[in-house]
Amino acid sequence: MKVREFQLNVAKEVLRVLDHSLSLNGRSATFTRETPLLGALPELDSMAVVTLITTLEAQFGLTIHDDDIDGTTFSTVGSLTDFVSAKLAA
């Protein structure tokens, strides 16, 4: 799989996980890489972050440690997608 195709697949799956985990009812379909998350989506509170992390771990087969993440990880759709892509490549 080419790098660009891999990134698009990860982005698509991250959006699906966001939509499901935050009960966005399809709203994520309008999201772009620049769409702000933390502080912009009322659904993304501290409990939802935990749910989102565990769902990403299960969906992608990742282990995400507390020191792997900070507020910038969840600042935009793009930053979250880049984080997941980097974890998958490691």
C-alpha positions, 0 to 999 in steps of 0.5 A: 500500500502506498503511503498516501493511500495508507494515510487516507485509510487511517484518516477515514478510520479516525473519522469513523472512530470519532463519529462513533465514540463521540456519538456525532451521528455522521457529523464527522463526514464534514470534518477536514484535517483542520477541524478543531477537536479539543475545546471545539467539540462539546462531546469531547470532554475528559471522559470522551478522551479516555473512550476515544483512546481505548477505541483507537487502541482497539481499532488499530491494535495500538498501545497508547501510554499516558506519556504518548499524548498531550493536548496537541494530540487532540487539537485537530483531526489532522493532529490526531490522524498524524498521531495514529499514523506515527504509532502505526509506523513505529 
